[in-house]
Amino acid sequence: MHTIKKLELNQQLTDLDILEIDSPSCSACIALQGAQILQYQPKHRATPLLWLSQVNTGQLGKALRGGIPLCFPWFGAHPQGLQPAHGFARNQIWELQNVSYDEAQAIHHVDFILQDSPETRKIWSHAFRLKLRISCGRSLNLDLHVENIGSQAFEFSFAWHSYFQINQIRQTEIHGLQNAEFIDQLQNNHHFLETDAVTFQQEMDRIYPKASGYYQIVQAHAEPIQIAAPSCASVVIWNPWQDKAERLGDIAEGDWQHFVCVECGQIASETVRLAAGSEVHYQLKITDL
Ligand code: TA6
């Protein structure tokens, strides 16, 4: 069962259209802005898998903090510093192309499209088409096709900027990054080698350009969250800690302790050059099974 309605935040209706999903396997909420899944909770899990800030304003054109925003066609700061960080795809209204339900599997398949427009071409001159399928069942699957429908090759970087709900950041580990090199964005982008599970004692902002594609969020008293994205070369691990969370201004006091970002994509040295008429596919699977 699915319904389309306006997103309500703090008892206030916003201008944002959302698709609400409920089935025997999960409940989920997807904003048409950014084709951004905001909430996802499998029925077998006591808590949501994704974190969503409780102090989002729901302003049109500004990505909500939480869920899985799609950073495209660049990750991080704009290469020339002329545009907002993380590209524009997460701020655009995507076309909701289809919603189908596989009763046997209890999975909703939700298909979105974003194509270049006069607005996007003012920011980034290339002709592109993004197709995103979000499949909500006992696990969460995202499947992205990036098409170059223009006459010139273009380069892009991207990431699914996923916010995962956790009990306490200080008691959380990220496994699967051993022996991967990372760029520490908080230490002048110096390169380091990851030697063990990632643990958190302060703000963290690390880009692993080439990593395994398989990660686990491990914490006491909760099933590990498995993240599988072997088609994505890169991953980012981020937590703002207290000071940056306060500077960002859209994270409730202390709530920075209850999420960790594990962001799969193609970043830094793994930026993609896509020839005219070509396309590439990326998949992300999130589950606690
Ligand atoms: O993924 C980590 C990061 O690049 C951080 O540097 C921080 O800026 C975060 O993304 C959030 O960015 P946003 O534009 O969503 O506030």
Boltz pocket constraint, residues with backbone or C-beta under 6 A from the ligand:
constraints:
  - pocket:
      binder: B
      contacts: [[A, 76], [A, 85], [A, 86], [A, 161], [A, 185], [A, 205], [A, 236], [A, 238], [A, 248], [A, 261], [A, 263]]
      max_distance: 6.0
